[in-house]
Amino acid sequence: MRSRVLASWCLPAALSGVLIGCGTRTEATKSSGPPAESVPVDAGPPLFAAVAPPVYKATTERGEPLVVPNCVVQYEDRQTVSAEVDGTIELFATTFKPGEYEKLTAEQRAEWVVYHPRDPNPKSPTPLKRVREGATVDARQVVAFMDDQLIRARLEGAEKIKKSAVEARGNATRGVEAAQKKYDLSVEVGKAGNISRKDLLDDIITLSRFLENLDQSTQQIAKSEADYKEQEVLLGRHQIKSGVNGVIRTISRRPGEYVKAGEKIMEIEGTDKVRIEGQLDVQHMRAVRYGMEVTVEPALPSAPLASHTGHRQPVTGITVTAHPEGPLVVSVGADGTALVWDPNLGKSANRPKIPHNLPHPVGVKSVAATPATTKAALVITGGDDGKIRIWDVTNHDRLPTSPKTEPEDAHSSPVQAISVNHDGRFFATAAGRDVFVWDLATAKKLYSLPLEHRDSVTSVNFTPQNTLVTASKDGTIKVWKLGTERAAVVRTLDHRAGAIDVLGVSRDGARVLFDQDKTRVDLVDPATGQTVGQVQNVGSVGSFSTLAVFGQDEVPAGVDAATKPYTIVTAGSDGDLKGSVQVWQAERTGGRGSEVGRLITPGRAAVTTAAFSPVRREPFLVVGTAAGTVHLWKPPTEAPKKRSGRIVNIDATDTKYLTVRVEMNNSELQLLDHSIANVIINPEK
């Protein structure tokens, strides 16, 4: 009995061991197999005519630059503004710049405009701008007025004395002229012996007295003018002026307070020069030296130009149409809305302000628009039900309420990504592991891509080289050659970090973005698989997430494409990058990309999707957020000027880090106090 019980225990264990052993051997066999693309498949005739990819000669670098990350910007100059005379502070105000007053609304005028109580033209007084802490001021700009009634009274008295002296001088001048004539006449008569010597002497004495009166009146004018100028100087001292271009940090007094000469009234931080301070690992001590010229890359934050809050749930996709008369923004959401929004940057009249909804019975996951090469402006949406819907939005004024076409073929899961090829003839959709290629004119599915990906596809992009680039949660990017009947993998880029779902491809097809890790995105040549550049966040600033896409970057005719950098935008996930979009420019020939702008969403809502306007005369970037909001910016389009500074101090007292201090002229860039910048130390020759 006991032996049977032991046998009943041992048998399942033995079977389990056999099964486990078999499973282990099976996995070992799989892991030792060849890559999925080791046996190439012929895709057949090309789906569309391929454009030859551009060839950019790689830049030869002396070595990787050192980056001092997250440096703190601080204003270098600080001015204490003191009273120059004893007196009472009347008001803190300054004059408006040309055209500034006219732009104010009625509410703004009520808040900001004040008038001097003794304006010389009381019927039409000059408006003054109220001065508060945080206001920017220019050097020699008046920032406060003191009670100047006594000085103005003295000025008025000096002016009256001068006027009286001028009248006296006029009378004296006329008396001199008359006495001179009488004397000259006496001299003529005296030659004939008809005048006595006494009369001649009387004429001389009279002339001398008039000349003396003239001298006295001239002296009185000079004295009154000196008194007037002295009072003008004193009047100027009753107007408090800034000595630097800067920002008012503190105001120590209030209107109506009495101050003595030399007492502090306010403090102004000068903005023309800044110091930038950060830490570098001590191992790089020999790479830095006092007086070395460095490059400064500031992260300049900016707010959106326009927004709308039409979605009740997160925005899941966004696109911009190519209407030449003004592009439309189409954003889709998990709430089943596809909102068509006219940003109307040209401020045209009679444009609708409320977004138009393209109604869906289910949540919408993705959207794409046709390029400018197509006659009709079409929008393609992908729903949670796996269906594709095609909408005709050609007419701004008559937007549709139902799809133009709803193909019978459908995915079996939500459509996560859509892409239209460069000539608008074909489009691709991704849902789960499935990727379909479609003919847009007929809305017919041409074929499915082989199931080469081991997990869901998160983004698809056509290139002009007749290829399709797909990114998947399996940690790979695949480049597919497209034929009329099928597609075949020609290259796999693996070992992605998987931090970014949407990875873009450049307009010319020469570069694909690859998330090397959470803080670095590489620019890879899809033809060779070679990394040629990167954009990178250094230190604890934060990591990338969600998306990394290229701008339109259209190269005008006659311009060498290699001289125009790529524009790249990335979304941040945490730390300083939460709720932000970083704008980068990266040379096409390779190397490290530079951050040229940072766009902050209101409330720092997480960025879920982004798209660029394809219309050259109306360039902008639009993003959707997890809060259901859509925001529009105009990011930098030109390569920034080189901002350089010099190392003025290296503190090596810490055993782990060097503290590096850089000084830089800030008169043009106008960095904010306590803002953040990266300092780039290029290797010396």
DRENLUMSE-710620 format. One record per residue (C-alpha): residue in three letters; x, y negated, z. Coordinates in pm, whole numbers, plus 50000, padded with zeros to 5 digits. Example, Ala and Ser with C-alpha at 12.3 -4.5 7.8 and 13.67 -1.06 7.14 Angstrom:
<rs>
ALA512305045050780 SER513675010650714 
</rs>
This chain:
<rs>
MET500005000050000 ARG502764976250102 SER504714983949781 ARG501664976049570 VAL501254942449740 LEU504924934049682 ALA504544944449320 SER501514921949279 TRP503574892749415 CYS506614899749206 LEU504884905248872 PRO503524869548831 ALA506844855548943 ALA508654876648689 LEU506254866348415 SER506684830048516 GLY510414833848498 VAL510164848748152 LEU507894820548036 ILE510104793948190 GLY513104809648032 CYS511424810947696 GLY510394774547728 THR513944764347813 ARG515374782347515 THR512794766747287 GLU513724731247403 ALA517384739047359 THR516714750347005 LYS514794718046932 SER517444695247073 SER520134710946860 GLY518204707246536 PRO519044681846258 PRO517574646446251 ALA514134643146098 GLU515514623745800 SER518344647445719 VAL516384661045422 PRO515524630445204 VAL512224630045017 ASP511794613444676 ALA509134586344698 GLY508624586044320 PRO508064554544110 PRO508254522544317 LEU505004508444452 PHE506014473344343 ALA509034457444176 ALA511854453844425 VAL513754421344474 ALA517494425344520 PRO518444417944881 PRO520694387844939 VAL524284394745036 TYR525674372845311 LYS529394373745372 ALA529964381845738 THR531544355145954 THR534984363546090 GLU535004354246456 ARG537994349346682 GLY536164367646956 GLU532984367147158 PRO532314333347321 LEU531974331147697 VAL528554319847816 VAL528114301748145 PRO524364307948193 ASN521684288548379 CYS523814257748442 VAL522064230248635 VAL521964195748476 GLN522404166548714 TYR522504129248651 GLU525954115048710 ASP525204078048773 ARG523014064649049 GLN522224027449090 THR520914011649408 VAL518863981349306 SER518943954349574 ALA517383920049613 GLU519653891749502 VAL517783864649695 ASP515563862049998 GLY511903863849913 THR508643882949886 ILE508123911049634 GLU505153901849418 LEU504653931949186 PHE506473961449032 ALA505973958048658 THR507743954948324 THR506943943547971 PHE505453967647717 LYS507533979747426 PRO506313968647080 GLY503123987246988 GLU502894005347322 TYR500063984647469 GLU497893988247157 LYS497974026647183 LEU496504027147535 THR492914037747591 ALA490574017547809 GLU491124041848099 GLN494894039948059 ARG494814001848051 ALA492814001248372 GLU495454023048538 TRP498674008648396 VAL498143972048300 VAL498773943248544 TYR499213905748493 HIS501553880648653 PRO499563857748885 ARG501273826748742 ASP501363835248377 PRO502143803648177 ASN499163810747952 PRO496323819648192 LYS493673820247919 SER495563847747734 PRO498023862847982 THR500753886947875 PRO499963922947983 LEU502593939748197 LYS503123977148257 ARG502923989248615 VAL506204005048735 ARG506124036648946 GLU508524063249065 GLY509534086248780 ALA509254059148514 THR512044056648257 VAL513724022948218 ASP516374007247996 ALA519403987448104 ARG518543950448172 GLN514843958348177 VAL512763939348436 VAL511243963448689 ALA509923939848959 PHE509003903449018 MET509583883349338 ASP507623852849444 ASP509233824649243 GLN506903795249314 LEU509603774049484 ILE512083780049203 ARG509473772048940 ALA508673739449125 ARG512343730249123 LEU512503738948754 GLU509553716448690 GLY511193688048888 ALA514513692248706 GLU512663691548376 LYS510863659048472 ILE514123642648585 LYS515723652748259 LYS512773638348065 SER513043605648256 ALA516813604248200 VAL516303610247829 GLU513863581047814 ALA516323559148009 ARG519073568447771 GLY516873558547481 ASN516233524547634 ALA519923520247716 THR520843529747361 ARG518503503947217 GLY519843477747465 VAL523423485647360 GLU522503481946995 ALA520823447547060 ALA523683435047282 GLN526193446547022 LYS524393427346750 LYS524223396046966 TYR527913398547050 ASP528823403546681 LEU526723372746593 SER528423352146864 VAL531803361746728 GLU530793349646381 VAL529473316946517 GLY532583312946734 LYS534793313246429 ALA533093281046317 GLY533653265846663 ASN529893263746735 ILE529803285247053 SER531413280647387 ARG533773305147543 LYS531353309747834 ASP528493321347606 LEU530813346247440 LEU531833360247780 ASP528143363447878 ASP527493384147564 ILE530433406947647 ILE529143411648004 THR525623420047876 LEU526973445747630 SER529093461647906 ARG526063464848134 PHE524023482247864 LEU526933505747794 GLU527143513148168 ASN523403520748172 LEU523873544147877 ASP526683562648056 GLN524603565648373 SER521603579548187 THR523853604348001 GLN525303615548334 GLN521793619148476 ILE520793641148179 ALA523873663048230 LYS523093666248602 SER519433674448542 GLU520413700248277 ALA522843716148524 ASP520103716548791 TYR517693732148541 LYS520173759448444 GLU520893766448811 GLN517183770648880 GLU516903793048573 VAL519653815248716 LEU517833816149048 LEU514583823848866 GLY516333852948692 ARG517403865949031 HIS513723866949128 GLN513233892148845 ILE514663925948951 LYS516363943748659 SER517763978248602 GLY521503980248548 VAL521414013848365 ASN519304034548130 GLY517634058648367 VAL514714070648576 ILE513314053948887 ARG513694079549163 THR512574060349471 ILE510914026849543 SER511764016049897 ARG509513985449921 ARG505963976449842 PRO504373944949692 GLY503933917849954 GLU506983927950161 TYR509643902250247 VAL513253912050170 LYS516593895750227 ALA519383893449973 GLY521263926649960 GLU518423948350090 LYS517583979849887 ILE514443978549674 MET514704009849457 GLU517074036649332 ILE517584044648964 GLU519354075348830 GLY521284068548513 THR520564092648227 ASP523324082947984 LYS525804107348135 VAL525204141048302 ARG527234167548472 ILE526394203948408 GLU527474229748661 GLY527374267848654 GLN529214299248756 LEU531454322248552 ASP532904355748654 VAL536344351048807 GLN537934375248558 HIS537624347748295 MET539784323348489 ARG542494322448222 ALA539954314947947 VAL538984280848089 ARG541044250048159 TYR540584214048265 GLY539694190847975 MET538554219247744 GLU535814209947499 VAL532734232247528 THR529344235047360 VAL526164227847555 GLU522924245547463 PRO520034230647659 ALA516684247747694 LEU514374218747610 PRO510844227247728 SER507824213947541 ALA504064216147576 PRO501634225747296 LEU500214200247052 ALA496804216547037 SER494964245247206 HIS491644263147221 THR490154286847478 GLY487564305347271 HIS488474341047371 ARG487084356647687 GLN489744383847693 PRO493414385847587 VAL494324375147234 THR495564406647058 GLY496564393146718 ILE497044360646529 THR497744349346173 VAL497814317245966 THR496314314145619 ALA498134298645323 HIS495474272945224 PRO497444245045050 GLU494914218945164 GLY495494228845527 PRO496114262845687 LEU493624280045914 VAL494534298946230 VAL492794332346285 SER493044347746630 VAL491474380746733 GLY490704394247076 ALA489664423947281 ASP486254407247327 GLY485334414546963 THR485914379246835 ALA487974368146535 LEU488064330346561 VAL488934308746259 TRP490344275746379 ASP491354245246177 PRO494264227846359 ASN493794197746126 LEU497254183646186 GLY496684158545908 LYS493724143646102 SER491374146945806 ALA487814135445854 ASN484794158745879 ARG486744189445988 PRO484954212746234 LYS486394212646585 ILE484724244546711 PRO486254277646590 HIS484164299046356 ASN483694335446459 LEU484044364646220 PRO481774388346417 HIS482874423946500 PRO480874451146677 VAL484014462246864 GLY487214447647003 VAL489744435946744 LYS493384446246779 SER495194431546475 VAL494934406546191 ALA496874395445881 ALA496354370545597 THR497254370945230 PRO500144349145101 ALA499844318144883 THR500394339044567 THR496834352944580 LYS493874334444428 ALA491584341044723 ALA492524335745086 LEU491724368845252 VAL491974379145615 ILE492274415745715 THR491234426746064 GLY491724459946241 GLY489234471046505 ASP489104494146805 ASP486904516946592 GLY489804522946349 LYS488054504046070 ILE489534477945838 ARG487494447345750 ILE488434422445476 TRP487094386845495 ASP487134359545229 VAL487984326145396 THR488884307345078 ASN486274280245132 HIS487014259545445 ASP483424247445457 ARG481654280845405 LEU483334306745621 PRO481774341545611 THR479574358545869 SER480114393445728 PRO483104411345571 LYS483704410045198 THR484754446445211 GLU484724473645476 PRO486644503745337 GLU485224538445396 ASP488604552345495 ALA489354545545858 HIS491854554346126 SER490904576946414 SER492174552346675 PRO492434514346719 VAL494374496146446 GLN497434481646622 ALA499244464246332 ILE498634450945980 SER501054437145719 VAL500524423345366 ASN503324425745108 HIS504924394444960 ASP502764392944644 GLY499494401144820 ARG498764433044625 PHE499184458444903 PHE498804460645278 ALA499674485745547 THR497904494245873 ALA499084513446179 ALA496994532146438 GLY498604556546675 ARG501234575446475 ASP499324570446149 VAL500374544245894 PHE498204538845584 VAL499204520345267 TRP496324503245085 ASP495604486344754 LEU494124452444847 ALA492244445644521 THR490234478044545 ALA490414482044924 LYS491354518344861 LYS493764538145074 LEU496694549444858 TYR498324573745103 SER499464580045459 LEU503084578945568 PRO504514612145690 LEU504284616046069 GLU507964609646125 HIS507414588546438 ARG506944608146763 ASP504834581046929 SER502524551946840 VAL503624526746577 THR503474491446717 SER504484469946418 VAL504724472146039 ASN506444448445795 PHE506854448545419 THR510084436345261 PRO510624422944907 GLN512894453444849 ASN509874476844815 THR510314490245165 LEU508164491445477 VAL509704487745823 THR507904504046116 ALA508684501846488 SER507404527846733 LYS507184535047103 ASP509464564847036 GLY512414540747047 THR513064539846672 ILE512694516846373 LYS512234534146038 VAL512774519745692 TRP510544535845428 LYS510934535645052 LEU507504530844897 GLY506324549544590 THR503044549844407 GLU502064583544556 ARG504094586444878 ALA506714570845103 ALA509994584445231 VAL512254574745520 VAL515584560945400 ARG516974549745736 THR516254553446106 LEU517514528746366 ASP517284545846703 HIS518164540447069 ARG515964509847106 ALA515294497047458 GLY511574497247381 ALA511024464047560 ILE509454447147254 ASP506504461147058 VAL506444436746766 LEU509794434046586 GLY510004411646282 VAL511734413445944 SER513224382845775 ARG511454367845477 ASP514304378345244 GLY514324413945381 ALA518004411945474 ARG517554414345852 VAL515384433646094 LEU515164426246466 PHE516174454046706 ASP515764452847086 GLN519164464847202 ASP518184459847567 LYS515834438047771 THR518044407347735 ARG519464411947385 VAL517884413547039 ASP520134423246747 LEU519884412546383 VAL520434444346182 ASP520954448945809 PRO518284474845717 ALA520274485445410 THR523294496345615 GLY522074498445972 GLN524894474846073 THR524384449446352 VAL525444415046223 GLY524284391646499 GLN522204387946812 VAL520254364847035 GLN520804370547403 ASN519744358347744 VAL522634359447987 GLY522384363448361 SER519184363248563 VAL517214339248342 GLY514774367048243 SER514124393947984 PHE512374396747648 SER508974412847599 THR506064416747359 LEU507484402147039 ALA510504389846846 VAL509694376246500 PHE511274355546223 GLY510014321946103 GLN509104315145740 ASP512594300945667 GLU511864292745305 VAL515024281745125 PRO514454252744881 ALA515674256244523 GLY519294246444477 VAL520194252344842 ASP522654279544939 ALA520594303445152 ALA523644312845359 THR523814277145494 LYS520254277745632 PRO519964296645962 TYR517144320446047 THR514494308646292 ILE513544334846550 VAL511014333146831 THR510944356547129 ALA508534360047420 GLY509714361247779 SER508444384748047 ASP509694373748388 GLY511824349148581 ASP512374315648413 LEU511014330148088 LYS507574339548217 GLY504904324347993 SER507454309947751 VAL508494313347389 GLN512164308247309 VAL513054293846969 TRP516444304846831 GLN518524297246525 ALA520864324446404 GLU523324321846117 ARG522564345445829 THR526244354345811 GLY526184368046165 GLY527334359146511 ARG525574346746820 GLY522244328446784 SER521594296146971 GLU518474286947165 VAL517104254047029 GLY513794251347208 ARG511604266147478 LEU507824264447457 ILE505904267947783 THR502294279847783 PRO499864261948016 GLY499754280848344 ARG502654301748214 ALA500184326848069 ALA501884357647920 VAL502424355547543 THR500794384247352 THR501134374546984 ALA502584347546758 ALA502594336346394 PHE504104308746178 SER502314286845929 PRO503254296445569 VAL502414261545437 ARG505634241945392 ARG504154207345446 GLU502414218245766 PRO504954239445958 PHE503974250946305 LEU504004280546541 VAL500864293846704 VAL500704318846992 GLY498014338047176 THR498094346847543 ALA496794372347791 ALA494544344747929 GLY492594343247600 THR494074309747500 VAL495644299247169 HIS498334272247157 LEU500044254346869 TRP503524239046863 LYS505844222846613 PRO509174238946704 PRO512524225446576 THR513054232746208 GLU516504217846150 ALA519794230146290 PRO520534210646608 LYS523474187246629 LYS526474200946812 ARG526284189947175 SER529694190447332 GLY531114181947669 ARG534384185847857 ILE535284206248159 VAL536124182048440 ASN536394205948731 ILE537074243148792 ASP536474255249148 ALA538104289149213 THR537604290649590 ASP535044318849558 THR536514353749516 LYS533864364649263 TYR532914333949063 LEU534394302448914 THR532284271148942 VAL532664252048617 ARG531614215548590 VAL531114198748253 GLU530444162148177 MET528514151847867 ASN527114120347710 ASN523334122147747 SER522224089747579 GLU520804107547273 LEU519704141447405 GLN518094128247728 LEU518314160147933 LEU516214159948247 ASP517684161048594 HIS517804196748732 SER516944211548392 ILE518784242348264 ALA521434245947994 ASN523954271947882 VAL527604262447842 ILE529394280447559 ILE533164284447582 ASN534534294447243 PRO537814313747230 GLU540764291347149 LYS542884298046844 
</rs>
